[in-house]
Amino acid sequence: MIEFFEVHKAYPVGTEQITALQPCNLQIPSGQIFGLIGHSGAGKSTLLRLINRLEEPSSGRIEVAGQDITALDAAGLRAFRRQVGMIFQHFNLLSSRTVAQNVAMPLQLAGELSRAAIKDKVQQLLLRVGLQDHADKYPAQLSGGQKQRVGIARALSTDPRILLCDEATSALDPQTTGQVLQLLSEINRELGLTLVLITHEMDVIRRICDQVAVMDAGVIVEQGPVPQVFLHPQHATTRRFVQEAEQLDENQLHQDFAQVQGRILRLTFQGETTYQPLLGRVVRETGVDFTLLAGRIDRIRDLPYGQLTVAFDGAELDLALQRLQAADVHVEVLR
């Protein structure tokens, strides 16, 4: 759906050019939820806003559904932007307009529907986001989660093919964040929209995204399917995000490991193997001893997974590892 070809963005500051996005190539598949994660200043907001040309690239080419949007004139860009909805971190609602009027505004600006058609569509959109009873309220009368639902309804009003989410949950409490993420997931599944979501929280990526790109200092340092990147991070920046999400202190763990005998491994289980008694079975069959050092069982979107850090000791250790790998358990040697 979206493809970047050596896209670069720099901002003039005095006589200098400050680079926000190093030349990058990126492919975002149609119908998926694609996450961009990075700390503040990593370049993720710049990249997101290049997709609908709220930011102009300094060089390179951007294609959306095969169309070169960097070549569009003003009229073409206006038409293109109707295909792209945007959800903002701080909602960006007009305080002097009611919920229904905020949602109706893009339709009124487009000028293609009658008053009655706009009213009907607004009612349908508010029903979709669960705010059908709040149409005549003003933003000041709503909670943060309700305001974001208004923003989502407004973003959907022009029937977009792409939905851009700029830190859509960072201003919300954890429970409301879960509700909004569930709504976005339903919209993706039911309408087949392509969602591009930026965040600085790995937990958001884990709960909703199909693929993720990790950014650091204007560079995409790692990208791929979320289970692969989350469970087997390769870059130091990605590992830090995962540790923050799992509340792990790798340095402290390695200090604790110094007192442990045997070979230390991280075992990763995915899908059906997560809930099978594989470790116990292999230990019984091979006679090795083990010490469980750390572990978790959770889900990445719809995929159950488990990760155990285990110390193994015994003469048949290599056989035990072969049995685990034969059962599709990923084995990583930590020491």
C-alpha positions in Angstrom: 0.0 0.0 0.0 2.8 2.4 0.9 6.4 2.4 -0.3 9.3 4.7 0.3 12.2 4.9 -2.1 15.3 6.5 -0.6 13.2 9.1 1.2 15.1 11.7 3.0 14.0 14.6 5.1 16.0 17.5 6.5 15.0 20.9 8.0 16.9 24.1 7.4 18.1 25.7 10.6 20.0 28.9 9.9 22.6 28.0 7.3 22.5 24.2 8.2 20.4 21.3 7.2 19.3 19.2 10.2 18.4 15.6 9.1 15.3 14.2 10.7 15.0 11.1 8.4 18.0 9.4 6.8 17.4 8.1 3.3 15.2 5.0 3.8 13.3 2.3 1.9 10.1 1.0 3.5 7.2 -1.2 2.4 3.9 -1.2 4.3 1.6 -4.0 3.1 -2.1 -3.4 2.3 -4.6 -4.2 5.1 -2.0 -4.6 7.9 -1.4 -2.6 11.1 2.2 -1.3 10.8 3.9 0.1 13.9 6.7 2.7 14.0 8.4 2.8 17.4 11.2 5.1 18.6 12.1 7.5 21.4 11.3 11.2 21.1 13.3 12.7 18.2 13.8 9.4 16.4 12.0 10.6 13.3 8.8 8.5 13.5 6.4 11.5 13.4 8.3 12.9 10.4 8.0 9.6 8.6 4.3 9.4 9.4 3.6 12.9 8.1 5.5 12.2 4.9 2.8 9.6 4.0 0.1 12.3 3.5 2.6 15.0 2.6 2.0 17.1 5.7 5.8 17.1 5.5 7.5 17.4 2.1 10.4 15.0 1.4 13.8 16.6 0.8 14.5 13.8 -1.7 13.2 10.4 -2.7 9.9 9.1 -3.9 6.7 7.9 -2.0 4.1 5.7 -3.7 0.7 4.9 -2.2 -1.2 2.1 -4.0 1.2 2.5 -6.9 0.7 6.3 -7.2 3.7 8.6 -6.9 2.3 11.1 -4.4 5.4 13.2 -4.5 4.5 14.2 -8.0 0.9 15.4 -7.2 -0.2 19.0 -7.7 -2.4 20.8 -5.2 -5.6 19.5 -6.6 -4.3 15.9 -6.8 -3.0 16.2 -3.2 -6.4 17.3 -1.9 -8.1 14.4 -3.6 -5.4 12.0 -2.3 -5.7 13.2 1.3 -9.4 12.2 1.4 -8.1 8.6 1.2 -6.0 9.1 4.3 -7.5 9.6 7.8 -5.4 10.8 10.7 -5.8 10.4 14.4 -3.9 12.8 16.7 -2.3 12.4 20.1 -4.3 15.2 21.7 -7.5 14.7 19.7 -7.6 18.1 17.8 -11.3 18.5 18.2 -13.0 21.9 17.8 -14.3 22.8 21.3 -17.1 25.0 19.9 -18.6 22.2 17.8 -20.6 19.2 19.1 -19.4 15.6 18.7 -21.6 15.2 15.6 -20.4 18.5 14.1 -16.8 17.5 14.6 -17.3 14.2 12.8 -19.3 16.0 10.0 -16.7 18.6 9.3 -14.6 16.7 6.7 -17.8 15.8 4.9 -18.9 19.4 4.8 -15.6 20.5 3.5 -15.6 17.9 0.8 -19.0 19.2 -0.3 -20.1 16.0 -2.0 -23.0 14.9 0.2 -26.3 16.4 1.1 -27.2 17.5 4.6 -29.4 14.5 5.1 -26.7 12.1 3.8 -24.1 13.7 6.1 -26.4 13.3 9.1 -27.0 9.6 8.3 -23.3 9.0 7.9 -22.4 10.7 11.1 -24.9 8.6 13.0 -23.4 5.4 11.5 -19.9 6.5 12.4 -20.9 7.4 16.0 -22.6 4.0 16.3 -19.4 2.3 15.1 -17.3 3.9 17.8 -19.9 3.6 20.5 -20.8 7.3 20.9 -24.3 7.3 19.4 -25.7 8.8 22.7 -23.2 11.6 22.8 -23.8 13.3 19.4 -25.0 16.6 20.9 -22.3 16.9 23.6 -19.2 19.1 23.4 -15.6 17.9 23.7 -15.3 19.4 27.2 -18.1 17.1 28.4 -16.2 13.9 27.2 -13.5 11.8 28.8 -10.2 11.3 27.0 -11.2 8.0 25.6 -14.4 9.4 24.3 -12.6 12.3 22.7 -10.3 9.9 20.9 -13.3 7.9 19.7 -14.6 11.1 18.2 -11.3 11.6 16.5 -11.5 8.0 15.1 -15.0 8.6 13.8 -13.9 11.8 12.1 -10.9 10.1 10.5 -13.2 7.5 9.1 -15.7 9.9 7.7 -14.2 10.2 4.2 -14.0 6.4 3.8 -10.1 6.4 3.8 -8.0 3.5 2.6 -5.2 4.4 5.1 -5.4 5.5 8.8 -2.5 7.3 10.3 -2.3 7.2 14.1 0.0 9.7 15.7 0.6 8.5 19.4 -3.2 7.8 19.5 -3.1 6.3 23.0 -0.2 8.1 24.8 -2.6 10.6 26.4 -4.9 7.8 27.8 -4.9 5.7 30.9 -4.1 1.9 30.5 -7.7 0.7 30.6 -8.8 3.3 28.0 -5.7 2.5 25.9 -6.8 -1.1 25.7 -10.3 -0.1 24.6 -9.0 2.2 21.9 -6.6 -0.4 20.6 -9.4 -3.0 20.4 -11.5 -0.5 18.4 -8.6 0.2 16.0 -8.1 -3.6 15.6 -11.8 -4.1 14.8 -11.7 -1.3 12.3 -8.7 -2.8 10.6 -10.3 -6.3 10.5 -13.8 -5.2 9.4 -12.9 -2.4 6.9 -9.6 -3.8 5.6 -7.9 -0.4 6.2 -4.1 -0.1 6.3 -3.1 1.4 9.7 0.2 3.1 10.4 0.7 3.7 14.1 3.5 5.5 15.8 4.3 5.0 19.5 7.1 4.9 22.1 5.5 1.9 23.9 6.4 -1.7 22.8 3.3 -3.0 24.6 1.1 -1.1 22.1 3.1 -2.7 19.2 2.7 -6.2 20.8 -1.0 -5.9 21.3 -2.1 -4.6 17.9 0.5 -4.5 15.1 1.4 -7.1 12.4 4.7 -5.6 11.5 7.0 -3.0 13.2 9.9 -0.7 12.3 12.2 0.5 15.0 13.7 4.0 14.6 16.7 5.6 16.2 18.2 9.0 15.2 16.3 9.1 11.9 17.3 5.6 10.8 15.2 2.4 10.7 17.4 0.1 12.6 15.2 -3.0 12.6 12.0 -4.1 11.1 9.9 -7.2 10.5 6.9 -9.2 11.8 6.2 -8.3 15.4 6.7 -11.8 16.9 10.2 -11.9 15.3 11.3 -8.4 16.4 9.7 -8.7 19.8 10.9 -12.1 20.7 14.3 -12.0 19.0 15.4 -8.4 18.9 18.7 -7.8 17.1 19.5 -4.1 17.6 20.3 -2.5 20.9 17.5 0.0 20.6 15.0 -2.8 20.1 16.3 -4.8 23.0 15.9 -1.7 25.3 12.2 -1.3 24.2 11.5 -5.0 24.9 13.2 -4.9 28.3 11.2 -1.8 29.2 8.0 -3.5 28.1 8.8 -6.6 30.1 10.3 -4.7 33.0 13.5 -6.7 32.7 16.9 -5.6 33.9 19.3 -7.7 31.8 22.4 -6.4 33.7 20.9 -7.5 37.0 19.8 -10.8 35.6 23.4 -11.5 34.3 24.8 -10.6 37.7 22.4 -13.1 39.3 23.3 -15.7 36.7 26.9 -15.7 38.0 25.8 -17.8 40.9 24.1 -20.4 38.7 25.6 -23.7 37.5 25.3 -25.1 34.0 24.4 -23.7 30.6 22.0 -20.8 30.5 19.4 -20.7 27.7 16.4 -18.7 26.6 13.6 -20.9 25.3 10.9 -19.3 23.1 7.6 -21.1 22.5 5.0 -19.8 20.0 1.5 -20.9 19.1 0.4 -24.3 20.3 3.7 -25.3 21.8 3.3 -22.5 24.4 0.8 -24.5 26.5 2.4 -28.0 25.9 4.4 -29.7 28.7 7.5 -29.9 26.5 10.1 -28.9 29.0 9.0 -31.5 31.6 8.8 -34.2 28.9 12.3 -33.5 27.6 13.8 -33.3 31.2 12.2 -36.7 32.0 13.4 -38.3 28.8 17.0 -37.0 28.9 17.6 -36.9 32.7 19.0 -33.3 32.7 18.5 -31.0 35.6 17.2 -27.5 35.2 16.7 -24.3 37.1 14.0 -21.8 36.0 15.5 -18.3 36.3 12.9 -16.1 34.6 9.8 -16.5 32.4 6.6 -15.1 31.0 3.6 -16.2 29.0 1.6 -13.7 27.1 0.2 -12.9 23.6 1.4 -10.9 20.6 -1.9 -9.8 19.1 -3.5 -13.3 18.5 -0.4 -15.3 18.9 0.3 -16.9 22.3 4.0 -17.1 23.3 6.2 -18.0 26.2 9.8 -17.3 27.0 11.8 -19.1 29.7 15.3 -18.4 30.9 16.6 -21.8 32.1 19.9 -23.2 33.4 20.5 -26.8 32.2 23.0 -29.2 33.6 23.6 -32.9 32.8 25.4 -35.3 30.5 22.6 -35.4 27.9 22.3 -31.6 27.6 22.9 -31.6 23.8 20.2 -34.3 23.3 17.8 -32.2 25.4 18.4 -29.2 23.2 17.9 -31.3 20.1 14.5 -32.5 21.4 13.4 -28.9 22.2 14.4 -27.6 18.7 12.7 -30.6 17.1 9.5 -29.4 18.8 9.8 -25.9 17.2 11.2 -24.3 20.4 13.7 -21.5 19.6 16.8 -22.0 21.7 19.2 -19.1 22.4 22.4 -19.6 24.3 23.0 -16.8 26.9 26.0 -18.4 28.6 
